[in-house]
């Protein structure tokens, strides 16, 4: 199933995040792979999604830690990955990536192509593309 959302600018990102959270609630998948060029807004959008889900702690890019853990308002756990610095599947396995991916918790993954071979079959691909002056198209491709 293909869903397309639009982020008009940073002032409307909360509205788009709310639409995304509605998608989450209406679908069983838990692993979401955010794809897009450097600077496309992956981290910014994930931050807005987490805030919409009621995460109280500061949402940062896990560029150096690889994975951050947050708790949503409803007590559910969210894992936020940045796999940009993952150089091999073995490195991902050594840090316990499979335990996170198959935990049943939400996993929001940036640069998921670096761990593609261990992603669940039902992982949802989310493409973020800048189409013009701050406008981003968010394409959600659920199995």
N, C-alpha and C positions, 0 to 999 in steps of 0.2 A: 504494500500500500504506500502510495506516494503522497506526502503532504508538503505543501509549500507555504512558508511563513515569510513575512517581510519585516526587517528592522529598518525603519525609515531613518532613524538617527539615534544617538545616545539617549535622547529624551523619551523615545518610545520603546526602548529595549525592555522595560518592565512589562509592557503590554504584550510584547512578543514572548517573553519568558512565561507569562501567565498562560498564553496559548500552548506553549510547549509543555508546561506542567499538566494542562488538561489532557494533552496527548499521552503523557506518561500514565496518568490515572486510568485512561481508557484502553491501555494496552498492557499485555503481560510481560513484555521484554524488559530486561533490567540493564543491559549493557548497550551504551550509546557511544559510537565512535565519531568524534567531531573532526572533520577534515576541512582543510582550507589552507591557502597560502599563509606564510608568515605575515602576521598583522591583519588577518582577515577578521579577527574578533572572537576567536574560539574561547579564550580564557574569559573575556569580558561577558560573553553570552552565558557561559557556564556559571559565572559569578551571579549573574542576574537570575538564572534558574534556581540556584541554591538559595538565594535571598527569597525568591517567591515560594520556595518550599519551607521557609521559616528557619533556615540556618542562622544562628545567632553569632557564631564566631566569624572572624575575618576570613574571607575566601581569597586565597592567593594562588598564583601559578605554582604548581609543584615541580618546577623545572629542575631543581637540584635534589629535592627529596624524592622525586619520581611519583609518589602518591601521597595525597592528603586525605584525611578522614574527617567528615563533618557529620553532625547529627541534625536531622530535620526536625521541625516542630512536632511532628507526630512520633518522634523517637526512632524513626528509621535511619539507618546509616547510609551515607553517600560516600563513595570513593571517587576522587578526582585524580586522574593520572595525566602526566605529561611524559610521553615516551620518546620525546625528541632525542634524549641522550642515551637511550637504550641502543646498544651496538650489536646485540645478539639475543636470540631467543633464550640461550642459556643464562644470560644476565637477568632476563625477565623472570625465568624460572627460579633462579637463586634468590630473588627478592620476594618470592611468593606470589607472583602475579596470578597464577591459576586459582589460588585460594580466594583472592579478591573477586576474580571474574566469575567464579562459580558459587559465590557465597549467597546468592539470592538478594543481595543488596544492589542499589543503583551504582553503576560504574559509568562515569563520564570520562572518556579517554581522548586526549589530544595526541596526534601523531600515532594513531593506532596501527598504521601500516607497518610500524616497526615490530609489532607483536602479532601480526595477522594470523600466523599459523596456530596460535593458541586461543584465539577468540572463539567464543561460543558460536554455533551455527546460526543462532537467532539474533546475533548482534545487529543493532540498528545503525545504519550509516546516516550521518548528518553532515551535509555539505554546506559550508558557509562561503558565500562568494560575494565579493564587493562588485556591485553592478554599476554604480555611479555615486559620486559625491556623498559618501557616508552610508548610502543605501546598501543593505545586505539582503541577499536571498538566502533563506535557510530551507534546504530540501531534506526532508526526513524520509528515508527509504526503509520502511519496516518490512520484514519478511512476510 
